[in-house]
Amino acid sequence: MPYTEFVKWVEYFKQRPIGWRDDQRTYMLLRTQGVKESAENVFPTLRLIKSNEVDSHIPDRAIPKGQFLDKLRKATKGDGSSNMFR
């Protein structure tokens, strides 16, 4: 993976932290139990998501593009190499 693509992935995961969807689901459950606070106050990951929505119109902030992402998208049935552990 080229360094420029790696840097874009790092930036992407800073804006969309791993696990934010789990936090969103947990927050929805908390709301049904009567929690009145906003999602951003309860979960820092959701605060990051909300703060980055304002900047989402900038094209360079989209999902990084590059060789690694192309390989991930094409690897529906493995990477084409033989299985070493048969």
C-alpha atoms as an extended CHARMM CRD file, in Angstrom:
* protein
*
        86  EXT
         1         1  MET       CA              0.0000000000        0.0000000000        0.0000000000  PROA      1               0.0000000000
         2         2  PRO       CA              1.4710000000        3.3850000000       -0.9170000000  PROA      2               0.0000000000
         3         3  TYR       CA              2.1990000000        5.7600000000        1.9450000000  PROA      3               0.0000000000
         4         4  THR       CA             -0.3010000000        8.3550000000        0.6970000000  PROA      4               0.0000000000
         5         5  GLU       CA             -3.0920000000        5.7730000000        0.7750000000  PROA      5               0.0000000000
         6         6  PHE       CA             -2.0650000000        4.6900000000        4.2900000000  PROA      6               0.0000000000
         7         7  VAL       CA             -2.2470000000        8.2870000000        5.4970000000  PROA      7               0.0000000000
         8         8  LYS       CA             -5.7380000000        8.6590000000        4.0380000000  PROA      8               0.0000000000
         9         9  TRP       CA             -6.8780000000        5.4660000000        5.7970000000  PROA      9               0.0000000000
        10        10  VAL       CA             -5.5180000000        6.7770000000        9.0950000000  PROA      10              0.0000000000
        11        11  GLU       CA             -7.4340000000       10.0150000000        8.5740000000  PROA      11              0.0000000000
        12        12  TYR       CA            -10.5790000000        8.1000000000        7.6390000000  PROA      12              0.0000000000
        13        13  PHE       CA            -10.4870000000        6.0300000000       10.8220000000  PROA      13              0.0000000000
        14        14  LYS       CA             -9.9240000000        9.1680000000       12.8890000000  PROA      14              0.0000000000
        15        15  GLN       CA            -13.1740000000       10.5350000000       11.4660000000  PROA      15              0.0000000000
        16        16  ARG       CA            -15.0380000000        7.2040000000       11.6230000000  PROA      16              0.0000000000
        17        17  PRO       CA            -13.6430000000        5.3500000000       14.6380000000  PROA      17              0.0000000000
        18        18  ILE       CA            -13.9830000000        1.5960000000       14.7320000000  PROA      18              0.0000000000
        19        19  GLY       CA            -16.9600000000        0.6410000000       16.8790000000  PROA      19              0.0000000000
        20        20  TRP       CA            -19.0620000000        3.7660000000       16.3310000000  PROA      20              0.0000000000
        21        21  ARG       CA            -21.9750000000        1.7020000000       15.0320000000  PROA      21              0.0000000000
        22        22  ASP       CA            -21.9750000000       -0.3600000000       18.2230000000  PROA      22              0.0000000000
        23        23  ASP       CA            -22.0670000000        2.8640000000       20.2150000000  PROA      23              0.0000000000
        24        24  GLN       CA            -24.9750000000        4.1080000000       18.1010000000  PROA      24              0.0000000000
        25        25  ARG       CA            -26.9640000000        0.9150000000       18.7370000000  PROA      25              0.0000000000
        26        26  THR       CA            -26.1990000000        1.0640000000       22.4550000000  PROA      26              0.0000000000
        27        27  TYR       CA            -27.3040000000        4.6880000000       22.5660000000  PROA      27              0.0000000000
        28        28  MET       CA            -30.6110000000        3.7980000000       20.9220000000  PROA      28              0.0000000000
        29        29  LEU       CA            -31.1570000000        1.1500000000       23.6060000000  PROA      29              0.0000000000
        30        30  LEU       CA            -30.2910000000        3.6770000000       26.3100000000  PROA      30              0.0000000000
        31        31  ARG       CA            -32.8240000000        6.1150000000       24.8540000000  PROA      31              0.0000000000
        32        32  THR       CA            -35.5720000000        3.5010000000       25.1340000000  PROA      32              0.0000000000
        33        33  GLN       CA            -34.6190000000        3.1300000000       28.7930000000  PROA      33              0.0000000000
        34        34  GLY       CA            -35.0240000000        6.8440000000       29.4120000000  PROA      34              0.0000000000
        35        35  VAL       CA            -31.5750000000        8.3820000000       28.9640000000  PROA      35              0.0000000000
        36        36  LYS       CA            -32.0550000000       12.0750000000       28.1110000000  PROA      36              0.0000000000
        37        37  GLU       CA            -28.4870000000       13.0650000000       27.2170000000  PROA      37              0.0000000000
        38        38  SER       CA            -27.4490000000       13.4390000000       23.5980000000  PROA      38              0.0000000000
        39        39  ALA       CA            -25.4880000000       10.6850000000       21.8890000000  PROA      39              0.0000000000
        40        40  GLU       CA            -22.4660000000       12.9650000000       21.5340000000  PROA      40              0.0000000000
        41        41  ASN       CA            -22.2890000000       13.4950000000       25.2990000000  PROA      41              0.0000000000
        42        42  VAL       CA            -22.5100000000        9.7830000000       26.0770000000  PROA      42              0.0000000000
        43        43  PHE       CA            -20.1510000000        8.4080000000       23.4130000000  PROA      43              0.0000000000
        44        44  PRO       CA            -17.0390000000       10.2700000000       22.1690000000  PROA      44              0.0000000000
        45        45  THR       CA            -17.0540000000        8.2310000000       18.9320000000  PROA      45              0.0000000000
        46        46  LEU       CA            -20.4560000000        9.6300000000       18.0270000000  PROA      46              0.0000000000
        47        47  ARG       CA            -19.2070000000       13.1460000000       18.7830000000  PROA      47              0.0000000000
        48        48  LEU       CA            -16.4650000000       12.6020000000       16.1790000000  PROA      48              0.0000000000
        49        49  ILE       CA            -18.9850000000       11.3650000000       13.6210000000  PROA      49              0.0000000000
        50        50  LYS       CA            -21.2480000000       14.3640000000       14.1790000000  PROA      50              0.0000000000
        51        51  SER       CA            -18.3920000000       16.8860000000       14.0470000000  PROA      51              0.0000000000
        52        52  ASN       CA            -17.1530000000       15.4150000000       10.7570000000  PROA      52              0.0000000000
        53        53  GLU       CA            -20.5940000000       15.5250000000        9.0940000000  PROA      53              0.0000000000
        54        54  VAL       CA            -20.1400000000       19.2690000000        8.6510000000  PROA      54              0.0000000000
        55        55  ASP       CA            -17.0040000000       18.6920000000        6.5660000000  PROA      55              0.0000000000
        56        56  SER       CA            -18.4270000000       15.8060000000        4.5240000000  PROA      56              0.0000000000
        57        57  HSD       CA            -18.9040000000       17.9520000000        1.4110000000  PROA      57              0.0000000000
        58        58  ILE       CA            -15.1370000000       17.9810000000        0.8680000000  PROA      58              0.0000000000
        59        59  PRO       CA            -14.3840000000       15.2720000000       -1.7500000000  PROA      59              0.0000000000
        60        60  ASP       CA            -10.9470000000       14.3760000000       -0.3190000000  PROA      60              0.0000000000
        61        61  ARG       CA            -12.6170000000       13.3690000000        2.9620000000  PROA      61              0.0000000000
        62        62  ALA       CA            -14.4180000000       10.4840000000        1.2940000000  PROA      62              0.0000000000
        63        63  ILE       CA            -13.2560000000        6.8960000000        1.6470000000  PROA      63              0.0000000000
        64        64  PRO       CA             -9.6410000000        6.7090000000        0.5070000000  PROA      64              0.0000000000
        65        65  LYS       CA             -9.0260000000        5.3920000000       -2.9390000000  PROA      65              0.0000000000
        66        66  GLY       CA             -6.1000000000        3.2710000000       -3.9450000000  PROA      66              0.0000000000
        67        67  GLN       CA             -4.6210000000       -0.1220000000       -4.6760000000  PROA      67              0.0000000000
        68        68  PHE       CA             -5.3960000000       -1.6200000000       -1.2530000000  PROA      68              0.0000000000
        69        69  LEU       CA             -9.0780000000       -0.6830000000       -1.4200000000  PROA      69              0.0000000000
        70        70  ASP       CA             -9.3360000000       -2.0770000000       -4.9550000000  PROA      70              0.0000000000
        71        71  LYS       CA             -7.8700000000       -5.3880000000       -3.7810000000  PROA      71              0.0000000000
        72        72  LEU       CA            -10.3100000000       -5.5100000000       -0.8640000000  PROA      72              0.0000000000
        73        73  ARG       CA            -13.2670000000       -4.9420000000       -3.1610000000  PROA      73              0.0000000000
        74        74  LYS       CA            -12.1570000000       -7.5770000000       -5.6700000000  PROA      74              0.0000000000
        75        75  ALA       CA            -11.3350000000      -10.2320000000       -3.0480000000  PROA      75              0.0000000000
        76        76  THR       CA            -14.7780000000      -11.7940000000       -2.8240000000  PROA      76              0.0000000000
        77        77  LYS       CA            -13.4160000000      -15.3410000000       -3.1040000000  PROA      77              0.0000000000
        78        78  GLY       CA             -9.9950000000      -14.8820000000       -1.5960000000  PROA      78              0.0000000000
        79        79  ASP       CA             -6.9240000000      -13.3220000000       -3.0510000000  PROA      79              0.0000000000
        80        80  GLY       CA             -6.3740000000      -15.9840000000       -5.7140000000  PROA      80              0.0000000000
        81        81  SER       CA             -3.3600000000      -17.5760000000       -4.0530000000  PROA      81              0.0000000000
        82        82  SER       CA             -3.3010000000      -21.2420000000       -3.1200000000  PROA      82              0.0000000000
        83        83  ASN       CA             -4.3000000000      -22.2370000000        0.3790000000  PROA      83              0.0000000000
        84        84  MET       CA             -1.1760000000      -23.0290000000        2.4150000000  PROA      84              0.0000000000
        85        85  PHE       CA             -3.0380000000      -24.7350000000        5.2410000000  PROA      85              0.0000000000
        86        86  ARG       CA             -4.8290000000      -27.6000000000        3.4690000000  PROA      86              0.0000000000
